[in-house]
């Protein structure tokens, strides 16, 4: 466990050697702040059955940075080790391959949480200024951020696999982004393919990021969606481990 935390802290530290982390944090805070302001302004036009939490997690100003961020965080995870030649030095240390992969992934996940945690402040500050809550129940907050976390975990796992496949950061980022976009647009298969089977429609609804976010932001927590995202995260991490081991022995 001590070795894991050393590798984890090393991974977090590498993000702040360059201004990328700070630029991403400032950009996300700015876009989410504007998104929250727009959501409040929209509800000021008249009464609505939709809460601010639901609107906040439906707009382009949320989905845009949310879909791009995982690829930017993970594109350097393994690709930079391959390119710079530090992989060989790293693996000669008394560490396991599993520890390296998990430490890198958890470092990326920690940064992802740091990027999106400030958005909670908008909802916390809404009550003192407006004298009402941003949602009807705490379930909306819990559901929205729970699905935000597990979707982010899956997208980061996809990015980790992409980074393990190549020594070029840009190529890794492109592969990761294409994978994330494919998962994002999975919900459009229903209208595009004219799917009428109720079972297939239900499955796609449970795994579509847009549909699950819409459901969870209403405070309806469906454990089937959580199980799917967590299972797929483990699936991609397993293949990341296999690819990393294979490339390690080839070098």
C-alpha positions as CSV (number, residue, x, y, z in Angstrom):
1,X,0.0,0.0,0.0
2,X,2.9,2.4,0.8
3,X,4.3,1.8,-2.7
4,X,0.9,2.5,-4.3
5,X,0.7,5.9,-2.5
6,X,4.2,6.8,-3.5
7,X,3.3,6.1,-7.1
8,X,0.0,7.9,-6.7
9,X,1.6,11.1,-5.4
10,X,4.2,10.9,-8.1
11,X,1.5,10.8,-10.7
12,X,-0.5,13.7,-9.2
13,X,2.7,15.7,-9.1
14,X,3.4,15.2,-12.8
15,X,0.2,17.0,-13.7
16,X,1.3,20.2,-12.0
17,X,4.7,20.3,-13.7
18,X,2.9,21.9,-16.6
19,X,0.1,24.5,-16.6
20,X,-2.3,22.0,-18.2
21,X,-4.0,21.1,-14.9
22,X,-4.5,24.8,-13.9
23,X,-5.7,25.8,-17.3
24,X,-8.3,23.0,-17.3
25,X,-9.4,23.8,-13.7
26,X,-9.9,27.5,-14.6
27,X,-11.7,26.6,-17.8
28,X,-14.1,24.2,-16.2
29,X,-14.9,26.5,-13.3
30,X,-15.6,29.3,-15.7
31,X,-17.8,27.2,-18.0
32,X,-19.7,25.5,-15.1
33,X,-20.2,28.9,-13.5
34,X,-21.7,30.3,-16.7
35,X,-23.8,27.2,-17.0
36,X,-25.2,27.7,-13.5
37,X,-25.9,31.3,-14.2
38,X,-27.7,30.4,-17.4
39,X,-29.7,27.7,-15.7
40,X,-30.9,30.2,-13.0
41,X,-31.7,32.8,-15.7
42,X,-33.7,30.2,-17.7
43,X,-35.9,29.5,-14.6
44,X,-36.4,33.2,-14.0
45,X,-38.6,33.4,-17.1
46,X,-41.4,31.6,-15.4
47,X,-42.5,28.6,-13.3
48,X,-41.1,25.2,-14.2
49,X,-41.2,21.6,-13.0
50,X,-37.5,21.2,-13.7
51,X,-35.0,22.0,-11.0
52,X,-31.8,23.9,-11.5
53,X,-29.8,20.6,-10.9
54,X,-31.6,18.9,-13.8
55,X,-31.0,21.9,-16.2
56,X,-27.4,22.3,-15.1
57,X,-26.5,18.7,-16.1
58,X,-28.3,18.9,-19.5
59,X,-26.6,21.8,-21.3
60,X,-23.7,21.9,-23.7
61,X,-21.6,23.9,-21.1
62,X,-21.7,20.8,-18.9
63,X,-21.3,18.0,-21.5
64,X,-18.7,19.8,-23.6
65,X,-16.0,20.0,-20.9
66,X,-17.2,16.8,-19.3
67,X,-16.5,14.7,-22.4
68,X,-13.2,16.4,-23.3
69,X,-11.6,16.4,-19.8
70,X,-11.0,12.6,-19.4
71,X,-9.1,12.5,-22.7
72,X,-6.9,15.5,-21.8
73,X,-6.2,14.0,-18.3
74,X,-5.3,10.5,-19.5
75,X,-3.6,11.0,-22.9
76,X,-0.2,11.3,-21.2
77,X,-0.6,8.5,-18.6
78,X,1.3,5.8,-20.4
79,X,2.2,7.5,-23.7
80,X,4.5,9.9,-22.0
81,X,6.3,7.0,-20.2
82,X,6.8,5.3,-23.5
83,X,8.0,8.5,-25.3
84,X,10.4,9.7,-22.6
85,X,11.9,6.3,-21.9
86,X,11.1,6.5,-18.2
87,X,9.0,3.3,-18.3
88,X,12.1,1.1,-18.1
89,X,13.5,2.9,-15.1
90,X,10.1,2.8,-13.4
91,X,9.7,-1.0,-13.9
92,X,13.1,-1.7,-12.6
93,X,12.0,-0.4,-9.2
94,X,10.4,-2.9,-6.8
95,X,6.8,-2.2,-7.9
96,X,4.1,-4.4,-9.5
97,X,2.6,-3.7,-12.8
98,X,-0.9,-3.6,-11.2
99,X,0.3,-0.9,-8.7
100,X,1.6,1.2,-11.5
101,X,-1.6,1.0,-13.6
102,X,-3.9,1.6,-10.6
103,X,-1.7,4.5,-9.2
104,X,-1.8,6.2,-12.6
105,X,-5.6,5.7,-12.9
106,X,-6.3,6.8,-9.4
107,X,-4.1,9.9,-9.9
108,X,-6.2,10.8,-13.0
109,X,-9.4,10.1,-11.1
110,X,-8.2,12.4,-8.2
111,X,-7.6,15.2,-10.7
112,X,-11.0,14.6,-12.3
113,X,-12.7,15.0,-8.9
114,X,-10.7,18.2,-8.2
115,X,-11.9,19.7,-11.5
116,X,-15.6,19.0,-10.8
117,X,-15.9,19.4,-7.1
118,X,-16.0,23.3,-7.2
119,X,-19.4,23.0,-9.1
120,X,-20.9,21.9,-5.8
121,X,-20.3,25.3,-4.4
122,X,-22.8,26.9,-6.8
123,X,-25.7,24.8,-5.4
124,X,-24.5,25.4,-1.8
125,X,-24.4,29.2,-2.4
126,X,-27.8,29.3,-4.1
127,X,-29.8,28.8,-0.9
128,X,-28.4,31.8,1.0
129,X,-28.9,34.1,-2.0
130,X,-32.3,32.9,-3.2
131,X,-33.6,31.5,0.1
132,X,-34.6,28.2,-1.6
133,X,-32.9,25.0,-2.6
134,X,-31.7,24.3,-6.1
135,X,-33.5,20.9,-6.1
136,X,-36.6,19.4,-4.4
137,X,-34.5,16.8,-2.4
138,X,-31.0,15.9,-1.6
139,X,-31.4,12.8,-3.8
140,X,-31.0,15.0,-6.9
141,X,-27.5,16.2,-5.7
142,X,-26.5,12.7,-4.7
143,X,-27.8,11.1,-7.9
144,X,-26.3,13.7,-10.2
145,X,-22.8,13.6,-8.7
146,X,-22.9,9.8,-8.2
147,X,-23.5,9.3,-11.9
148,X,-21.0,12.1,-12.8
149,X,-18.4,10.2,-10.8
150,X,-19.0,6.7,-12.3
151,X,-19.3,8.0,-15.8
152,X,-16.0,9.9,-15.3
153,X,-14.5,6.7,-14.0
154,X,-15.5,4.8,-17.2
155,X,-14.3,7.6,-19.5
156,X,-10.9,7.7,-17.6
157,X,-10.6,4.0,-18.0
158,X,-11.2,4.3,-21.7
159,X,-8.5,7.0,-21.8
160,X,-6.1,4.9,-19.9
161,X,-6.4,2.1,-22.4
162,X,-6.0,4.5,-25.3
163,X,-2.8,5.9,-23.7
164,X,-1.4,2.4,-23.1
165,X,-1.8,1.6,-26.8
166,X,0.5,4.3,-28.2
167,X,3.5,6.4,-27.4
168,X,2.0,9.5,-28.9
169,X,-0.1,11.7,-26.6
170,X,-2.2,13.3,-29.3
171,X,-3.1,9.9,-30.9
172,X,-4.0,8.6,-27.4
173,X,-6.2,11.6,-26.8
174,X,-8.0,11.2,-30.2
175,X,-8.6,7.5,-29.6
176,X,-9.9,8.2,-26.1
177,X,-12.2,11.0,-27.3
178,X,-13.6,8.9,-30.1
179,X,-14.4,6.1,-27.5
180,X,-16.0,8.6,-25.1
181,X,-18.1,10.2,-27.9
182,X,-19.3,6.7,-29.0
183,X,-20.5,5.9,-25.5
184,X,-22.1,9.3,-25.3
185,X,-24.1,9.0,-28.5
186,X,-25.2,5.4,-27.7
187,X,-28.6,6.8,-26.6
188,X,-29.3,8.0,-30.2
189,X,-29.4,4.4,-31.5
190,X,-33.0,4.2,-30.4
191,X,-34.4,6.8,-32.7
192,X,-31.8,6.3,-35.5
193,X,-32.3,2.6,-35.8
194,X,-36.0,2.9,-35.1
195,X,-35.8,0.4,-32.2
196,X,-39.2,-0.6,-30.9
197,X,-38.2,-3.6,-28.8
198,X,-38.9,-2.6,-25.2
199,X,-36.0,-4.7,-23.8
200,X,-33.4,-3.1,-26.1
201,X,-34.9,0.3,-25.5
202,X,-34.6,-0.2,-21.7
203,X,-31.0,-1.4,-21.9
204,X,-29.9,1.6,-24.0
205,X,-31.7,3.9,-21.7
206,X,-29.8,2.4,-18.7
207,X,-26.4,2.8,-20.3
208,X,-26.8,6.1,-22.2
209,X,-24.9,8.9,-20.4
210,X,-27.5,11.5,-21.3
211,X,-30.4,9.4,-20.2
212,X,-28.8,8.2,-17.0
213,X,-27.8,11.7,-16.1
214,X,-31.3,12.9,-16.7
215,X,-32.7,10.2,-14.4
216,X,-30.2,10.5,-11.6
217,X,-30.4,14.3,-11.5
218,X,-34.1,13.9,-10.7
219,X,-33.1,11.9,-7.6
220,X,-34.0,8.5,-9.1
221,X,-30.9,6.3,-8.5
222,X,-30.9,3.1,-10.6
223,X,-28.3,0.7,-9.4
224,X,-28.3,-1.1,-12.7
225,X,-26.7,1.9,-14.4
226,X,-24.1,2.1,-11.6
227,X,-23.3,-1.6,-12.0
228,X,-22.9,-1.2,-15.7
229,X,-20.5,1.8,-15.5
230,X,-18.4,0.2,-12.7
231,X,-18.2,-3.1,-14.5
232,X,-17.1,-1.4,-17.8
233,X,-14.6,0.6,-15.8
234,X,-13.0,-2.7,-14.5
235,X,-13.2,-4.2,-18.0
236,X,-11.2,-1.3,-19.6
237,X,-8.7,-1.3,-16.7
238,X,-8.1,-5.0,-17.1
239,X,-7.3,-4.6,-20.7
240,X,-5.1,-1.6,-19.9
241,X,-3.2,-3.8,-17.5
242,X,-2.7,-6.5,-20.2
243,X,-1.6,-4.0,-22.9
244,X,0.8,-2.3,-20.5
245,X,2.3,-5.7,-19.6
246,X,2.7,-6.6,-23.2
247,X,4.4,-3.4,-24.2
248,X,6.6,-3.6,-21.1
249,X,8.0,-6.9,-22.2
250,X,8.5,-5.8,-25.8
251,X,10.7,-2.9,-24.8
